[in-house]
Every structure is written in structure tokens, then in C-alpha cells.
């Protein structure tokens, strides 16, 4: 079995490659852009058959040189920087590239599983896979939204599976290279290890300090959903991929801090105890994020459940408690 994974050296892509390896699958074409070379570390413990630069790969696809023995494409590659202001680059990278790959998959009847984003919902408070709830706040969200629209236009006459997942706030192993775009769990771990303190935003849009809420989903669960659809090529559509349960940034901070304390042999603390010991500092909300920030997200997973995915999702407390020891082991 041969699979193509784009963004293979990235966060979610490398976790998918590792999961395929755990199934005994090593005939994997890894596609990525290693301009930021440190991403190669995500593939050091993985087995792949071939590595192709993302630009070269698209050339191969467009001239028809790719063989017809591909069992599936897991398209995770994208520019995921929500603060990127170069709209031309964003649309070329996230929309045009994806469209070329989708069209090739349809011509060859190859299953196509891809990464969308919860950013398509913008500042709304209904997170259901319907056009009326979609209004992205930045060009990253728009690039994902527009590609989802292209997918919708093709679903009824698709020659093979097309399944897109609107990832909510994903955290977990192999995101070290993402720097400022890494998850808050990652940043909280590093902050606490460096200064024995965690920094959160002050309240905004009616939320108290640290009480903004997001749907935080472990990359472990994200991979499981991708593989579920890989195993069921009859399933197509666009699906939310979150836990269906929002939790506060304070929840993540408490989970991260207590996981760090557990590594040091110390007892867990409540949020009130953490505040009283001044282990959390609330900092002013950045002007650059005003009007571009989702203060609340919560996936409506009705459609995902209806597609037959019944596994429970990890809570923040469970997922972060597992993630922090992995991070500590990387030091």
C-alpha cells in the first residue's frame, strides 16, 4: 500500500506518518518544504519510502508523472500562520496547491483526505458545517474556506473519497518547530519551566481573565479520525474535528502546570491556589489580535458521529497530562 502525506514533516503530518508506520505501512511518499530544516526531526523516528519537496511534487502531479498505484493522499501541508498578511502567498499555498492535488486525485480516483480549519467560522458562535455559519476573520481562514467551497462543488460527482477535517485547537507531540504558532499547552510548558509562571491573556469580549474558551483537541485524536476515514473510503464530506467540548485557557494552564509539578514530585494545585501563589500572570490582550481572535470555539461533532466515529475524545486534563512528559523528554 502506498500513501502520500503532504506536510509530512509538520505537526499533524508527522503524527500521521508515525501512525501509519505503527500499522506496518512504510511505503509512504513524504512531501514537505524543509526551508525551515528543523522539521526533519519529526521524521527521524519514522519510516518513509521517499521524500519530495512540495514544489517539485506539484510539478510531478501536474505533468502526470505520478504512478497510478497510490492508495490515498493525506494532505496536511499548508501555511497555518493566522497572522500571515501575504494573501497572494497564502492563496497560492493553501488554495491553488490543494486544488491541483484534489483534481489529480479525482482524475486518478485516489482517496483524498485533507486538513481544513475551524478558522473558517470566524467570530461566530455556531460551529456547524454549513455555509451560513462561515465567515473567516483572516486570509488563512479564507484560504481554507475557499477550498472547502471547491470541495463542496465536487462532492456529488466525486470519483473517489474526499474528506476534509476542520481542525480546532490541536496540541500534542511533534509541534516544537511551530514556534509562536505552537499550541498554548506547548507555550505554557516552556513558560513554566523557564520562570515558574504561566502567562495568559486578560479578559476580552466579555470573558474574564483566562476564561476565553476553545475546543482543544489532542493530535492523538486527530490522527485516529484521519485513519478512521482512511479505513472507510466510502465516507466523504467536510467534518468538524474537535472534542465537542470547549474548555478555558485557565483549564489548559492548570493542566500544564500540574503536569509539570507532577514531574517534579509536587502535588496538584487548584486554579485558586495557583492564582494565590502568583503562578499565573494575566497580560494585556494584544492590539494586533483585536477583531481577529476567536474567543470561543466548540465543534459541533454531530456530523462526525453520524459518519460512524464513536471513539471518545481526550479532555484537556487527560491530553495535556500525557503531552507534558513527552515534551519534558525532548529536553
N, C-alpha and C positions, 0 to 999 in steps of 0.2 A: 504494500500500500504506500502510495506517495502523496505527501501533503505539502502544500506551500503555506508558509506562515510569514506574512509581512509584518514588519515591526518586530521581527523575531528576537532582536537583542534588547528590545524595550521591556517595559514593566510587565504588561499583561502577555505580550507575545512570548517572552522567555518562559513565563509560567506555563503557558500552553505547550510550548516545546517540551518542557520537563515532564508535563503530564502525559504527553504522547509517548515519550521515552518510557515512562512507567508502565505503559501498556505494551511495551516491546516494539514500538514504532520508532525507527531511526532514519527511515527514508524520507527525510524532510529537507525541502529547499528553504533555507533561511534567507529572507530578504530584509535588508535594512540599510540605513545610512550611518556609517561609522565615522562621520566627520567629528563627532564627539566620541573619541575612541574608547573611553572608559566603559561604554556599554558592552564591549566584548566580554567583560567579566560575567555578565548574566548568562553567557553561553558556555562558560568554561566547564561546567559540570553537566552539560547537555551533549547529546549526540545528534549531529545533523549530517546529511549526505553532501550538501553543497551550500555555499554562501554566495549570494549575488547582490551587488549593490542595487539599491532601489531604482536608480535612474537607468542602469543597464537592463534591469529586469523588465521595465516598461517597454524598452526598445525591443526586447526579445518577444514580448507579448504582442506588440503592435505589428511586427513583421511576420508573425505566425510561426516563429521558430520553436515554440514550446510544444513538447510532445503531447499526445492525446491520452496519456496514461495517468492523469492526475485524479486522485480520489476526492480532493477537496481543497479549497482555498480558505484559510482563516486570515482575514485581512484586518490586522490590528495596527498597521502603520498609519501614522498621522502626525501632524503638528498639533499638540494638545495644549499649547500655551494660550490660555484665555486672555492674556494681556498683549498678545501679538497684534501689532497695528498695521502690518503689511498685508492688506487684504488680497493683493494680487498673488502673493506667495501662498497665503492660506487657501485660497480657492483653487489654485493650481495643484497644491499638495494634497488637500483633503477632498476636493470635489472632482476635478478633472482626472487625477490619477485613479481615484476609486472608480469613476465611471468607465475608464478604459479597461480596467481589470474586470469589472462587472460584465461589460459587453463581451469580453473574451470568454468568460465563464459561461455566458449564455450561448454563445456560438458553439462551444465545445460541450455543453450540457454538464458542466462541472459545478457541484455544490459550492455556494459562496456564502460564507458566514463572516460578518463584518462588525466593526465597532462603531456604534453611533454614540450619542451622549445625551445626558439629561439636560445639558445646557440648551437644548432646543426649546425647552419650556420657558426659559427666561424668568421673569419675575412673577409669574403666575403662581397660584396655589393649588391647581389641579394638574396632576401628573399622570395623564391618561393618553394613550397613543391615538390621539385624534387631532386633526388639523386645527380645530378651533382653540386648542389649548397651547398652541406652539407659537412662541414669539421671542426668539433669541435676543440676548442683550449685547452680544459682541460678534465679531466676524467669525470667530471659531465656531460658535453656536450656529451661525448662519450657514457655514460650510457643511456642517453635519445635517442641518435641517434640509438644505437643498438636495443633498444626496439622498436623504430619506424620501424626499418627494420623487426623485428619479426612480427609486426602487418601487414606490407605490404604483407608479405608472406602468411598471413592467410585471408586477406580480401575477396578474390574471393570465398572462400568456407566457409565463416563465418556463424555460425548458428544463430547469433544474432548481434545486433549493436556493432560495435567497432568504437569509435570516439575519436581521440586524438587531443589535442589543444597545439600548440606551443606558449606558453605564452611569450609575450615580457616583457617589464619592468612594472610589476604590482605594484600599490601603493594603499593604502587605509586603512580603519579601520581594526583592529584586527591583525596588524603586529608587535605590540610592542615587542613581545617575540623574534623576529628575530635578535635583536641586530645589529651587524655590517652588516648583510645581509638584513636588512630592506631597504626600498626604500630611494632614495635621498630626496624625499619630507618629509619623517619622520625625517631624519637626519637634514635637513635644518630647520625644525621647532624647533628641540631641540637646534641646534646651536644658532639660533636667540634668543630664549628665555633665553639661558644661557649667551650669550655675546653680543647680539645685532649685530651679524655679522654672515655671511654665508661663508663657505669655499668651494671652487671649485678647481678642478684640473686646472693647467696651460695647455696650448695648447699642443697637441701631434698629430703626424701623419698628419701634415699639417693643423690642426684645431687651431684656435685662442683660447685664454683663455676662458674656459667655453662654447665653441661653438661645442664641440662634440655633436652628435645628437643621440637620441634614440627614439624608439616608446614607449612612456609612456601611459599605459592603466589602467584605473580605475578598481579596483576589482568589482565595481558595474557592469561594462560592462562585465567583465569576467564571473560573475555569470549568467547574462542574457543569454549569449551564451550557457553556460552549460545547463541551463534549457530549452532553445530552442531545443537543441538536445535531451534532456530527453523527451520532448514532441513529438519528431519526431523520433521514433526508426528505421525508415527506412533509416535514414541518417548515413552513415559510411564513414570513411576515416581519413586522417590526415590534420588538418587545422591550418593555422596561426591564432593566436588570438592577434591582436594588433589593433590600430586605423587606420592603413594605412597611418599615417602621422607622420613623425619624427619631434621632437622639441628639442631645445637645453637645456643643463643643465642650462644655463642662464635663459631660459624661466621658468624652474621649480623654480629656485631661486627667480625670480621676483614674481612669483605667490605665493610662500610660504611666502616671506617677506611681500608682500602686504596683504595677508590674515591675518597674524599676526598683522600688523598695523591696519587693519580694526577692529580687536578685541579690540585694544587699542584706537579706535576712531580717528585714524590718516588717512590722505589722502594717496592715492596710489602714488608710485613713478615710474618713468621710469628707465630702466636699466642705462642710463647715469647718472641720478640723484643718483641712488643707488651707482654707482661707485664713483661719485664725493664726496659723503658723507662717502666713505670708509666702506660701509656696506657689501661689498663682498671682500673676500681675496682669491687670487689665490695661491694655494700651489703647490710645485713641484710634478710632476707626479711620483708615486711610482715605483721604480725599479722592485718590485715584480709583478707588473701588466703588464710590458712591454712584448709584444708578446702574452699576454693572455687576451687582453682587446678589446671589440668591441666599436670602436669609432663612429660607425654609424650602426643603425638598423632602418628598416622601413618595416613593414609587408606588403606583397602583399596579400590583402584580397579578391582577385578575386574569389578564390575557396569558401571561406566562404560566400560571397554574392551569389554565384551561388547555394549554398545549401539552400538559402531562408532566410538567416538572413539579414534583411533590416534596423534594428534599427540604428540610428546614434550613434557614439561614442563620449564620452565627450572629449573636449580638455583639455590640461594641466591646462589652466586657470579655466575652469569650475570644473574639478575634484578636483584640489588642493584647490580651494576656498570652496568646500564642505567638504573636508577632514580635513583641519586645525582646524575648530571649533570643530569637533569630537575629535581630539587629545587634544585640549585645555580642553575639558570637562572631559578627563581622569585624569587630574592632580588634 
